C-alpha cells in the first residue's frame, strides 16, 4: 500500500515533468514537422518547448533541466556528442563561471560590506531608496561596462544587506527579491544605453555598415537610446516594490550591523587593497581588452591571480560557486546555437512575420511590430546577441528606416525578463538560490509591458525630434 502511495505522491510532485515528457513524445512521434521546417530544427523546438515547461514549473532542479537539454540534442540526432559539448563551452560560459568565482573571492575579503556601506551612505536607510539606488547604479554602470559585469559585481553587495536584514533569508523573501531583481533588471535596462553595454549593440552597428545603411557613433547611440534608460529606472523601482513587497520599510538594524562590521574590520588592509587592484585590472580588461581576449578569458585570468596571490582558497571557490548555474547557462547557449544552425530560429521569424502581416496592413506598424515582438520573444529563448544576429538581417530587409528599425531590434533584444536563463544578469541572481523561477514571471511580464511602452514612446515622441 505504501508503495502505491509513494508512486501517487511522486506523480503529484512531478506532474509537470510527465506533462513535458508526454508533450515531447507526442510532438516527436505523432506530429509531422510543419512545411519548411527540417526534422533537426523541429526536434530543437521540441526540446525548447519541454525545457520551457520544466523551467517555469520547476518539477526538477534547473541543473537537471540543463543536463536534459544537452543529452536530448544527441538522443534526437540533432548533433553529435562532440559538437554538443563544443557548443556548451564557450567564452560566455567562461564569463559566467569566472564572474561567480570572482564574486566569491570579493566576499572572502569583506569588500562587499564596504561597497554596500558606500551605497547606503548615498541612499539612506529606507528600503525604497536603497532599491532605487541599486537599480540606478546597476543601470548606469551596465550602460558602459555591460550587464554581466555589473550583476556579478553587485550581487555580493545585495546579499550582504539581505544577510544583515535577517539571519534567515526565507523570512524576508520580499526584501530579498526586491534587492536582487533591482540588480538584474537595473543592469538589463541599462545595457541598451551605449554600444559597449552589450555585444548585441555592436552586432547591429556592424549590420548597418554591412547593409550600407550608414554608421552610428557612440554618442549618437546614446542620444537615441539613453532617454529610455533614464525613463525606465523609476518605473522599474515601482514594479519591483509592487511585486515584491519588502517586509521592512527601513533597514536600520541591517545598516547598524553593517557599520559595526566595517568598523570592526578597521581600515582597508594590504590584502584588501590587493583584491581591489586585481578587480580593477579585471574591470579594465573587460572594458578595453574584451574584443581581443573575450570577457570570459579575462575573468578566468582574474580568478587565477586571486588564487596565485593567496587571496582566496580553491576549496572556498569550489564550495561557494554555484556550478548548477554554469551548467544551466551553458546548456541554454548550446540549444540556442542549435536553434540558429538548424534554421529553427529563422523559421520562427518567418511564421511571426507571415501571421502579423495578415492582421497588420500598415507597412510601418508591421515593421515595428515585427522588430519588437519577434526580437522580444526570441531573446527569451536564445541569447540576446544570438537573437540580434538572427533577426537583424530579417528586420533590416523589411524596408522603412533601417536605422530606427535597427535601434528597435537591439533594444527589444534586452527584454529578457521572463526566465532565469533569459539574460546573464537574471542567471547570476538566480545563482544565489534566493529567488525562484516563478519570480521572474511575476515581475517579468510587468517589465515587458513597461519596456514595450517605453520603446513606443521613444519612437513616437523622441526620435522624430532628433532625427
C-alpha positions as CSV (number, residue, x, y, z in Angstrom):
1,X,0.0,0.0,0.0
2,X,2.8,2.4,0.9
3,X,4.4,1.7,-2.5
4,X,1.3,2.9,-4.3
5,X,1.1,5.9,-2.0
6,X,4.7,6.7,-2.8
7,X,4.1,6.4,-6.5
8,X,1.0,8.6,-6.3
9,X,3.0,11.2,-4.3
10,X,5.8,11.1,-6.9
11,X,3.2,11.6,-9.8
12,X,1.7,14.5,-7.9
13,X,5.1,16.1,-7.3
14,X,6.3,15.5,-10.8
15,X,3.1,16.1,-12.8
16,X,4.7,18.8,-14.9
17,X,7.6,16.6,-15.8
18,X,5.1,14.0,-17.0
19,X,3.3,16.7,-19.0
20,X,6.5,17.8,-20.6
21,X,7.5,14.2,-21.5
22,X,4.1,13.4,-22.9
23,X,4.1,16.6,-25.0
24,X,7.6,15.8,-26.3
25,X,6.7,12.2,-27.2
26,X,3.5,13.4,-29.0
27,X,5.3,16.1,-30.9
28,X,8.1,13.8,-32.0
29,X,6.1,10.6,-32.9
30,X,2.6,12.0,-33.5
31,X,3.1,15.2,-35.4
32,X,4.6,15.8,-38.8
33,X,7.0,18.7,-38.9
34,X,5.4,21.8,-40.4
35,X,6.3,22.7,-44.0
36,X,9.6,24.5,-44.3
37,X,10.9,23.1,-41.0
38,X,13.5,20.3,-41.3
39,X,13.5,17.4,-38.7
40,X,16.5,18.7,-36.8
41,X,15.0,22.1,-36.4
42,X,11.7,20.6,-35.4
43,X,13.4,18.5,-32.7
44,X,15.3,21.6,-31.4
45,X,11.9,23.2,-31.0
46,X,10.6,20.2,-29.1
47,X,13.5,20.4,-26.7
48,X,12.9,24.1,-26.2
49,X,9.2,23.6,-25.6
50,X,9.8,20.9,-23.0
51,X,12.6,22.9,-21.3
52,X,10.4,26.0,-21.0
53,X,7.6,23.9,-19.3
54,X,10.2,22.5,-16.9
55,X,11.9,25.8,-16.2
56,X,8.7,27.6,-15.4
57,X,7.1,24.9,-13.3
58,X,10.3,23.6,-11.7
59,X,9.5,19.9,-11.1
60,X,13.2,19.3,-11.4
61,X,16.2,21.3,-10.2
62,X,17.4,23.7,-13.0
63,X,20.8,21.9,-13.4
64,X,18.8,18.7,-14.1
65,X,16.9,20.5,-16.9
66,X,20.2,21.8,-18.3
67,X,21.5,18.2,-18.5
68,X,18.2,17.2,-20.1
69,X,18.7,19.9,-22.8
70,X,22.2,18.6,-23.6
71,X,21.6,14.9,-23.9
72,X,18.4,15.3,-25.8
73,X,20.3,17.0,-28.6
74,X,22.2,13.8,-29.1
75,X,19.3,11.4,-28.4
76,X,17.2,13.1,-31.1
77,X,20.1,13.2,-33.5
78,X,20.3,16.9,-33.8
79,X,24.1,16.9,-33.5
80,X,27.0,14.7,-32.4
81,X,28.1,14.4,-28.8
82,X,31.4,16.2,-29.5
83,X,29.6,19.1,-31.3
84,X,27.1,19.4,-28.4
85,X,30.0,19.5,-26.0
86,X,31.7,22.1,-28.1
87,X,28.6,24.3,-28.2
88,X,28.2,24.0,-24.5
89,X,31.5,25.6,-23.5
90,X,32.4,29.0,-24.9
91,X,33.6,32.4,-23.7
92,X,30.1,33.4,-22.4
93,X,30.1,30.3,-20.1
94,X,33.7,31.1,-19.1
95,X,32.5,34.6,-18.2
96,X,29.6,33.4,-16.0
97,X,31.8,30.8,-14.3
98,X,34.6,33.4,-13.8
99,X,32.3,36.1,-12.6
100,X,30.7,33.8,-9.9
101,X,34.2,32.8,-8.7
102,X,35.3,36.5,-8.6
103,X,32.2,37.3,-6.5
104,X,33.2,34.5,-4.0
105,X,36.8,36.0,-3.9
106,X,35.5,39.5,-3.3
107,X,33.2,38.3,-0.5
108,X,36.1,36.4,1.1
109,X,38.0,39.7,1.5
110,X,34.9,41.5,3.0
111,X,34.8,44.1,0.2
112,X,31.1,43.5,-0.3
113,X,30.4,45.0,3.1
114,X,32.4,48.2,2.4
115,X,30.7,48.7,-1.0
116,X,27.3,48.1,0.5
117,X,28.0,50.7,3.1
118,X,29.2,53.2,0.4
119,X,25.9,52.8,-1.5
120,X,23.8,53.3,1.7
121,X,25.7,56.5,2.5
122,X,24.3,57.8,-0.8
123,X,20.7,56.4,-0.5
124,X,20.0,56.4,3.3
125,X,18.4,53.6,5.2
126,X,14.9,53.5,3.8
127,X,14.2,50.3,1.8
128,X,12.7,52.0,-1.2
129,X,15.6,54.4,-1.5
130,X,18.1,51.5,-1.3
131,X,16.2,49.6,-4.0
132,X,16.2,52.8,-6.1
133,X,19.9,53.2,-5.6
134,X,20.7,49.6,-6.6
135,X,18.5,50.0,-9.7
136,X,20.0,53.3,-10.8
137,X,23.7,52.3,-10.1
138,X,23.3,49.0,-11.8
139,X,21.6,50.6,-14.9
140,X,24.2,53.4,-15.3
141,X,27.2,51.1,-14.8
142,X,25.8,48.5,-17.1
143,X,25.4,51.1,-19.8
144,X,29.1,51.3,-20.1
145,X,30.6,48.0,-18.9
146,X,27.8,45.5,-19.7
147,X,25.1,43.8,-17.6
148,X,27.2,40.7,-17.0
149,X,29.9,42.6,-15.2
150,X,27.6,44.7,-13.1
151,X,25.4,41.8,-12.0
152,X,28.4,39.8,-10.9
153,X,29.9,42.8,-9.0
154,X,26.7,43.9,-7.3
155,X,25.2,40.6,-6.3
156,X,27.5,40.1,-3.3
157,X,26.6,43.6,-2.1
158,X,22.9,42.8,-2.3
159,X,23.4,39.5,-0.5
160,X,25.3,41.3,2.3
161,X,22.3,43.5,3.0
162,X,20.0,40.6,3.0
163,X,22.2,38.7,5.4
164,X,22.2,41.6,7.9
165,X,18.5,42.2,7.5
166,X,17.6,38.8,8.8
167,X,19.6,35.7,9.7
168,X,17.1,33.6,7.7
169,X,16.6,35.0,4.2
170,X,13.4,32.9,3.9
171,X,11.8,35.2,6.4
172,X,12.4,38.3,4.2
173,X,11.7,36.9,0.7
174,X,10.1,40.2,-0.5
175,X,13.1,42.3,0.6
176,X,15.5,39.7,-0.9
177,X,13.7,39.6,-4.3
178,X,13.4,43.4,-4.5
179,X,17.1,43.9,-3.9
180,X,18.3,41.1,-6.2
181,X,15.9,42.0,-9.0
182,X,16.9,45.7,-8.7
183,X,20.4,44.5,-9.7
184,X,19.3,42.2,-12.5
185,X,16.6,44.3,-14.1
186,X,18.6,47.5,-13.5
187,X,21.6,46.1,-15.3
188,X,19.3,44.8,-18.1
189,X,17.6,48.1,-18.8
190,X,20.9,49.9,-18.7
191,X,22.6,47.5,-21.1
192,X,20.9,49.2,-24.1
193,X,22.3,52.7,-23.3
194,X,25.6,52.6,-25.2
195,X,27.2,50.4,-27.8
196,X,29.5,48.9,-25.0
197,X,26.5,47.9,-22.9
198,X,26.1,44.6,-24.8
199,X,27.5,42.6,-27.7
200,X,24.1,42.8,-29.5
201,X,24.5,46.6,-29.8
202,X,27.8,46.2,-31.7
203,X,26.3,43.4,-33.9
204,X,23.6,45.8,-35.0
205,X,26.2,48.5,-35.7
206,X,28.0,46.1,-37.9
207,X,24.8,45.2,-39.8
208,X,24.2,48.8,-40.5
209,X,27.6,49.0,-42.1
210,X,27.3,45.8,-44.0
211,X,23.8,46.8,-45.3
212,X,25.2,50.1,-46.5
213,X,22.8,52.0,-44.2
214,X,25.5,54.2,-42.7
215,X,27.2,54.4,-39.3
216,X,26.1,55.5,-35.8
217,X,28.7,56.9,-33.4
218,X,28.9,56.1,-29.7
219,X,27.4,59.4,-28.8
220,X,24.7,59.2,-31.4
221,X,23.7,55.8,-30.0
222,X,23.4,57.4,-26.5
223,X,21.4,60.3,-27.9
224,X,18.8,57.9,-29.5
225,X,18.6,55.4,-26.7
226,X,19.7,56.8,-23.3
227,X,16.4,58.7,-22.5
228,X,14.7,55.3,-22.4
229,X,17.2,54.0,-19.8
230,X,16.6,57.0,-17.6
231,X,12.8,56.8,-18.1
232,X,12.7,53.2,-17.1
233,X,14.7,53.4,-13.8
234,X,11.9,54.9,-11.6
235,X,9.2,52.7,-13.1
236,X,11.3,49.6,-12.6
237,X,11.6,50.5,-8.9
238,X,7.8,50.9,-8.7
239,X,7.3,47.5,-10.4
240,X,9.7,45.7,-8.1
241,X,8.3,47.2,-4.9
242,X,4.8,46.5,-6.1
243,X,5.6,42.9,-7.0
244,X,7.9,42.0,-4.1
245,X,6.7,43.9,-1.0
246,X,9.6,44.2,1.4
247,X,9.0,43.0,4.9
248,X,10.9,46.0,6.3
249,X,10.4,49.7,5.4
250,X,13.8,50.6,6.5
251,X,17.0,48.7,7.1
252,X,18.2,50.5,10.2
253,X,19.1,47.3,12.0
254,X,20.9,45.8,9.0
255,X,22.8,49.1,8.4
256,X,23.8,49.3,12.1
257,X,25.2,45.7,11.9
258,X,27.0,46.6,8.7
259,X,28.5,49.7,10.2
260,X,29.7,47.7,13.2
261,X,31.2,45.0,11.0
262,X,33.0,47.5,8.8
263,X,34.3,49.4,11.9
264,X,35.4,46.2,13.4
265,X,37.4,45.3,10.3
266,X,39.2,48.6,10.6
267,X,41.0,50.4,7.7
268,X,41.5,48.7,4.4
269,X,44.4,46.3,4.8
270,X,47.0,45.2,2.3
271,X,45.2,42.1,1.2
272,X,42.0,44.1,0.6
273,X,44.0,46.7,-1.4
274,X,45.4,43.8,-3.5
275,X,42.0,42.4,-4.1
276,X,40.7,45.8,-5.1
277,X,43.6,46.4,-7.5
278,X,43.2,42.9,-9.1
279,X,39.4,43.5,-9.6
280,X,40.2,47.0,-11.1
281,X,42.6,45.3,-13.5
282,X,40.0,42.7,-14.5
283,X,37.4,45.5,-14.9
284,X,39.8,47.5,-17.2
285,X,40.5,44.3,-19.1
286,X,36.7,43.8,-19.7
287,X,36.4,47.4,-20.9
288,X,39.5,47.6,-23.1
289,X,40.6,44.1,-24.0
290,X,37.5,42.0,-24.2
291,X,37.3,42.3,-28.0
292,X,40.7,40.7,-28.3
293,X,40.7,38.2,-25.5
294,X,37.0,37.7,-24.6
295,X,35.2,38.6,-21.4
296,X,35.4,35.0,-20.1
297,X,39.1,34.5,-20.5
298,X,39.8,37.8,-18.7
299,X,37.6,36.7,-15.8
300,X,39.5,33.5,-15.6
301,X,42.8,35.3,-15.6
302,X,41.4,37.3,-12.6
303,X,40.5,34.1,-10.8
304,X,43.9,32.7,-11.4
305,X,45.6,35.9,-10.0
306,X,43.4,35.8,-6.9
307,X,44.4,32.2,-6.3
308,X,48.1,32.9,-7.1
309,X,48.3,35.7,-4.6
310,X,46.5,33.6,-1.9
311,X,43.5,35.9,-1.7
312,X,41.1,33.0,-1.9
313,X,41.4,29.3,-1.4
314,X,40.4,26.8,-4.1
315,X,38.3,24.9,-1.5
316,X,36.2,28.1,-0.8
317,X,35.8,28.8,-4.5
318,X,34.7,25.2,-5.1
319,X,32.3,25.1,-2.2
320,X,30.6,28.5,-2.8
321,X,30.4,28.7,-6.6
322,X,27.0,27.7,-7.9
323,X,28.1,25.2,-10.6
324,X,24.5,24.4,-11.4
325,X,24.1,27.9,-12.9
326,X,27.2,27.4,-15.0
327,X,25.6,24.2,-16.3
328,X,22.3,25.8,-17.0
329,X,23.8,28.8,-18.8
330,X,26.0,26.6,-21.0
331,X,23.0,24.3,-21.9
332,X,20.9,27.4,-22.8
333,X,23.6,28.7,-25.1
334,X,24.0,25.2,-26.6
335,X,20.4,24.8,-27.6
336,X,20.4,28.4,-28.8
337,X,23.2,27.6,-31.2
338,X,21.2,24.6,-32.5
339,X,18.2,26.8,-33.0
340,X,20.3,29.0,-35.2
341,X,22.2,26.3,-37.0
342,X,19.3,24.1,-37.8
343,X,17.2,27.0,-39.1
344,X,14.6,26.8,-36.3
345,X,15.1,30.4,-35.3
346,X,14.7,31.7,-38.9
347,X,11.5,29.5,-39.3
348,X,10.0,31.1,-36.2
349,X,10.8,34.5,-37.5
350,X,9.1,33.7,-40.8
351,X,6.0,32.4,-39.1
352,X,5.7,35.6,-37.0
353,X,6.1,37.9,-40.0
354,X,3.6,35.9,-42.1
355,X,0.9,35.9,-39.3
356,X,1.4,39.5,-38.4
357,X,1.2,40.7,-42.0
358,X,-2.3,39.2,-42.2
359,X,-3.6,41.4,-39.4
360,X,-1.4,44.4,-39.7
361,X,-1.7,46.1,-43.1
362,X,0.3,49.3,-42.4
363,X,3.9,48.7,-43.5
364,X,5.3,51.0,-40.8
365,X,3.3,49.3,-38.0
366,X,4.2,45.9,-39.3
367,X,7.9,46.7,-39.4
368,X,7.8,48.0,-35.9
369,X,5.8,45.1,-34.5
370,X,8.0,42.5,-36.2
371,X,11.2,44.1,-34.9
372,X,9.9,44.4,-31.3
373,X,7.7,41.3,-30.8
374,X,9.8,38.9,-32.7
375,X,13.0,40.1,-31.1
376,X,11.5,40.2,-27.6
377,X,10.1,36.7,-27.8
378,X,13.2,35.2,-29.3
379,X,15.5,36.9,-26.8
380,X,13.8,34.9,-24.0
381,X,14.7,31.7,-25.9
382,X,18.1,32.5,-27.4
383,X,20.8,34.7,-26.0
384,X,20.3,38.4,-26.8
385,X,23.3,38.5,-29.1
386,X,22.2,35.4,-31.0
387,X,18.7,36.9,-31.4
388,X,20.1,40.1,-32.9
389,X,22.4,38.0,-35.1
390,X,19.5,36.0,-36.4
391,X,16.7,38.6,-36.5
392,X,18.8,41.7,-37.5
393,X,19.1,40.9,-41.2
394,X,15.4,39.9,-41.4
395,X,14.3,43.2,-39.9
396,X,16.6,45.3,-42.0
397,X,15.2,43.7,-45.1
398,X,11.6,44.8,-44.2
399,X,12.2,48.2,-45.7
400,X,11.5,51.5,-43.9
401,X,14.0,53.4,-41.9
402,X,16.7,50.8,-41.3
403,X,18.5,52.9,-38.6
404,X,15.3,53.1,-36.4
405,X,14.4,49.5,-37.0
406,X,17.9,48.5,-36.0
407,X,17.6,50.5,-32.8
408,X,14.2,48.9,-32.1
409,X,15.6,45.4,-32.6
410,X,18.7,46.0,-30.5
411,X,16.6,47.5,-27.7
412,X,14.0,44.7,-27.8
413,X,16.7,42.1,-27.5
414,X,17.2,43.3,-23.9
415,X,13.6,42.4,-23.0
416,X,14.8,39.1,-21.5
417,X,12.9,39.3,-18.2
418,X,10.8,36.2,-18.1
419,X,13.1,33.3,-17.1
420,X,16.2,32.7,-15.1
421,X,18.1,32.0,-18.3
422,X,16.7,34.8,-20.5
423,X,19.6,37.2,-19.6
424,X,23.0,36.7,-17.9
425,X,22.1,39.1,-15.2
426,X,19.0,37.0,-14.4
427,X,21.1,33.9,-14.3
428,X,23.6,35.4,-11.9
429,X,21.0,36.5,-9.3
430,X,19.3,33.1,-9.7
431,X,22.6,31.5,-8.6
432,X,22.0,33.0,-5.1
433,X,19.4,30.3,-4.6
434,X,17.2,33.0,-3.0
435,X,14.8,33.7,-6.0
436,X,12.6,31.3,-7.8
437,X,11.8,30.8,-11.4
438,X,8.2,32.0,-10.8
439,X,9.5,35.3,-9.5
440,X,10.9,36.1,-13.0
441,X,7.4,35.6,-14.4
442,X,5.7,37.7,-11.7
443,X,7.8,40.7,-12.3
444,X,8.9,39.9,-15.9
445,X,5.6,40.5,-17.6
446,X,5.3,43.9,-16.0
447,X,8.8,44.8,-17.1
448,X,7.9,43.6,-20.6
449,X,4.9,45.9,-20.8
450,X,7.0,48.8,-19.4
451,X,9.7,48.3,-21.9
452,X,7.4,47.9,-24.9
453,X,5.5,51.1,-23.9
454,X,8.8,52.9,-23.3
455,X,10.2,51.9,-26.7
456,X,6.9,53.0,-28.3
457,X,7.1,56.4,-26.6
458,X,10.8,56.7,-27.7
459,X,9.9,56.0,-31.3
460,X,6.8,58.3,-31.4
461,X,8.0,61.3,-29.3
462,X,11.8,61.4,-29.1
463,X,13.2,60.0,-32.4
464,X,11.2,62.4,-34.6
465,X,12.7,65.3,-32.6
466,X,16.3,64.4,-33.0
467,X,16.2,62.8,-36.5
